[in-house]
Amino acid sequence: MQYQAIIYFLIFVLAILFSVFLTKFLMTFLPKFGFMDRQEKHSTHTMSAVRGGGISIFLTFFILTFLIVPIDRKILGLFLGCSVVLIVNIIDDMGKFQVTPFERLFWEIMGILIVISSGIGIDNITNPLGGVIAFDTVRFELPSFLGKGHGIMPFSDLFTIIWIILMVNVLNWLDGLDGLASGVSFICAGTLFFLSLLPFVNQPNMALMAIILAGAILGFLPFNFLSGKIKLGDSGATILGFILASLAILNKGKIATFFLILGLPILDAIWVILRRIFIDKKSPFVGDKKHFHHRLLKIGFTKRQVVYIIWIYSVIFAVSALLLQGAEKKLIAIIVMTSLMIIFAATVVFMSRNKPDIE
């Protein structure tokens, strides 16, 4: 056991060093090709920062995974699916060719279909009332506009598509302050690592992938949070969401765990979508400064304080996810968490109503 702990620690350190090296290299290399942060209406980032730093996380994760973890069809599928999503968002990060939200969504779905075809999917979830809810036994006919022979899709595949797209957009929308999305992603990866080591889970290969991802993020984080010289960019935020969502499925479907850790960003994303569609009467993909972290800034918290608040929240519920094993306990935790978040979020929204928008 002690020997295994040393191995995991050395791999973690290796991933950190690899990520630091790649991040420093990208900070010099990317600006030559126009990867600089753009001033957008919903952005709080500075103009001087390099954009697309998530590439270092992607490369660190997959290079070390291929070197250390036994490769199977699922890992190859994850790599290919992530590559499709990464390339599209790299093009957008360059700023020379604008990728529309619908084009990005299309390619995200293509990447997810590659992942599903490799065997990654949510076949069932634990029923807190007993037993399991099987998704792979429910099937539905695809829309007729897909043409003759469009066929039947299992509900498990549809649920997997929805889950990964949700996580991708949650992390992308969370990337509004330096270190926010990358820090929360580090907490998620660390939680997956410890979950993988629990006796009733016992997934050593998953633990290796999670610790590599955690190290890759931690190597990038100081340059993103402390100095603000490099940003995740759309490529980094979407890839983190894509990888974490896929690892959650591979880790024996730890969907409830992610709902605990990312409950606040998930609820914020759902609220933003509903508000934009039904109140603001606009596309849910049009950015603004009405996310939860923007609201905290409006009522007087500094950017660093907002990041710390959401980090602390994520750590508290990550620890809860590790300690509260069993569907019933996690369901109760999710209900309590959701109630507290709604009260907290409603209070923050009320306090920020008459405050001027942040610059």
N, C-alpha and C positions, 0 to 999 in steps of 0.2 A: 504493500500500500504506500509506504514511504517512497519506494522506488518510483512508483507511478506518479506520485505528487511531484517529484523532482523532474521527471520527463515532461509533465504538463507545464511546469514552471519554465523550463528551458525553451519549450516551444513557444510559450507566451512571450518570453523575452526576445526570441528570434523574430517573431512576428512584429513586435514593437520596433526593433532595429531596422528590419526590412522596410516597414512602413515609413519610418523617419527618413531613411535614405531616399525612397521613392518620392516622398512628399517634397523634400528639399530639391530634388531633381526637377519635379514638375513645376515648382515655383519659379524656376529659371527657364524651363523649356516651354511651358504653355503660353506665356505672354507673347512669344514670337508668332503664335498662330491665332492671336486675337481672343484668347480665353481670359478676358477681364470682366469683372462684375459689371452688369448693366444697371443703370438707375431706373427702377420700375416703381410704379405708384405704390405698390404694396410692400416694397422692400425697405428694410432698415439697415442694409449693408452699405459699406463705404465703397466709393468708386475705385479705389486703388488696389482692391483685392483681386487675386487670381481666382478664376472660376474653373471648376472641373476637378477639384482636388480629390473627389471620390474615386477617381481613376486609380489612385495609389492604394486605396482600400480594396478595390476589385482585384488588382494585380497581386497584392500581397496575399489576399485570401485564397485565390485560385492557384497561384504558383506553389505556395506552401502546402495547400491541400493536395495537389497532384504529387508533391514530393513525399508527403508524410502519410496520407490517408489512402487505404486501398480503394482504387477507383472502380466504380460500378456504373451501370447504366443511368442510375438516378443522378449521380454526381455529374456525369457528362451532360445529361439533360439540363441540369441546373446551370452548368457553365454556358451551354449554348443559348438557353433562354435568357440568361443575364446578359450575354454578349449582344443579342439583338436589341434589348432595351438600352444597354449602355451606348451602343453606336448611335442610335436615334437621338438620345439625349446629349451626347457629345456634339453632334451636329448643331443642336439647339444652343448648347453652351458656347460654341464658337461665335454665335451671333451673326454669322454671314447669311445663314439660311434659317428663316423662322419656321419652326415646326408648330403647327396648330395643335391645340389640345386634343382634337379628335384624331389627328394623325398620330399623336403620341399614344393615345388610348388604343388605337388599332394595333400598333406595334407592341404595346404592352401585352395585349391579348394574344398576339402571335407568339411572344416569348413564353407566356403562360401555357399555351397549347403544346409547345415543345416540352415544357416541364411535365405536363400531364401525360404526354405520350411516352415519357421515360419511366412512368410508373409512380410519380409523386401525386398524391391526391388525398382528399379527406373522405374516406369511405364511411366512417361513422364517428359519432361523438358520444361520450358517456352521458346517459340520462340521469340527472340528479335524483329522479324518482325511482331509479332502478333500471338495470339493463343498459342497453345502448340504443341510439337512434341510427339506423343503418341508412346511409344515403345511396349506396351503390345498388340497392334493390329498387329504387325509384327512377324511372326514366320518362323522358318527355320528347315529343317530336319537335325537331328544329323548325324554324319558320319556313314557310313555303317559298319565300322570295330567294332562298338559297338554291332553288332549282330542283329538278327531278333527282330523286335519290339522295335528298338532303339528310335522311336518316334519323336516328334516335341518339340522344345524348343522355348519359346517366346524370342524375341530379348531383352526384358526388363531383363530377367535373364542373358543373355550373357553380356549385358552392366553392370549389377551389378557385375558380376564376374570380368570383366576387371577393373572396377572402384576400387573395394576393393583390388585386386592384385596390381594395380598401387600405391595406397596409402600405402599399406604394404611395398612395395619395396622402395618407396620414403623415408619413415621414417627410414627404415633399412639402406639405403645408406647414409642418413643424419647423422646417428649416428657415425660420424667419429671423433668428438671432444667432450670433456666433456661438457655436458649441452646443446649441440646444438639441438639434436632431442627432448629431454625432454622439453627444453625451448620453442621451436616452437610449440610443442604439447600443452603446457600450454596456449599459445596464441590462438591456434585453439579452445581449450575447452572453454576458456573465451569468445571468440567471439560467439560460439554456445549458450552459456548461455544468453548473451545479446540479440541475435537474437530471442531466444525462448520467451523472454518477450515482444517483439514488438507486438503491438495490432493486426496487420494483421496475425501474426504467432500464438501467444497465446497458447503455449504448456508448461504448468507448469511442467508436468512430465519430459519433455525433459530438461527444465531448471534445475531441480533437478539433473538429471543424468550428465549434463554438469558441474555443480558446484561441484559435488562429484568428477568427473574426474579431474577437475582443481585443487582441493584440494589435491587429491592423488598425482598428478604430483609435485605440489609445495612442499609437504612434503618430496618428494624424491630428489628434485632438489639441495638443498644445499650440500648433500652428494655426488652428482654426479658432479656438476659444481665447487663448491668452494673447496672441498677437493680432488675430484677425486678418492675417496676410493672405490666407487662402480659404476659399469657400468650398463646400461640398458641390455646389451647383446642382442643377436638375439631374445630371448623370449620377452624382454621388448619393443624393437623397433617395432617388427612385431605386437605385441598386441596393441600398441598405434595406429599404422596405421589401424589395423582391427577395433578397437572400434570407432575411429574418422570417418572413412569412413562410418561405419554403422550408427552412429549418424547423419552424414550429410544427409543420405537418410531419416532417421526418422524425421529429422527437415525439413519436407516438401521439400526435395530435394535441399538442399543448396550447390549444386555442384559448381556453379559459385563462391560462396563465398570462397570455399576451393581453387579454382584455383587462386583466388586473393592472399590469404594468403600464399599458398604453391607454387606460380607460379615459383619462382626461383628454389627450389628443384625439382619441376616437370620437368621443362625444362632441368635442369641438368641431371635428370634421363633419359629423352628421348635422349639427346645428347650422354650420356655415352653408352646407348644401341646401337645407330646407329654407334658410333665410334668404339666400340669393334667388332661389326659384320662386317662392311664394310671397316674400315680402318686398325684396328689391326688384323682382321681376326681371332678372337677368340670368345669363348663363352661369351655372355653378363653377365654371372653369375660369371666370374673370376674377382676377385677384383683387383684394382690397386690404384695408388695415383694420379689420374687425375680428380677427382671430383672438383667441383667449390671451395669448402673450402680448398682443397689441393693447388689449383692454387693461392688462396689468401695467403696461407702460403709461397709459393715459392717466391712471389714478396716482402716479407718482413713483412707482418702482423704477430703479435703474435697470439697464439691460442685463447686467450681471446678476442682479437680485432676482429678476424674472427667471433666468436660467437656473439659478440655485433652487428657487421655489419648485420648479417642475422636476428638476433632478431629485430633490429630496422626496417629493411625492412619489416618483417612480421607484426610488430605492425602498421606501416604506412598503409599497405594494408588491415589489419584487420579493422582499423578505417574507411577506405574507403568503405569496404564492409558493415559496419553498416550504414554509412551515405548515400551511393548511393543505394537506393532501386529502383527496376524496372529493367527488363531484358535489356532494351536499354542502361541505364546508366552503368550497370555492363559490358555489352559487350564492350562499349567504354573504360571503365577502364581496361579491360583485354587486349584490343588491345594496349592501351598506355603502360601498364605495360610490355607486351611482347616486344614491341619495345625498351623500355628503358633497359630491362634486356638483350636483345640480344646485344645492343651496349655496355653495361657494361661488360657482359660476354666475348664478343669478345676482348675488351680492356684488360681485365685481362689475357685471354689466350695468347694474343700477347705478353704482358709484361713478361709472365712466360715461354715463349718458350725456351729461352736460359739459364734459371736458373736451377741449380742442383736440383734434387729431394730432398724432405725433408726426414729426417731420421725417 
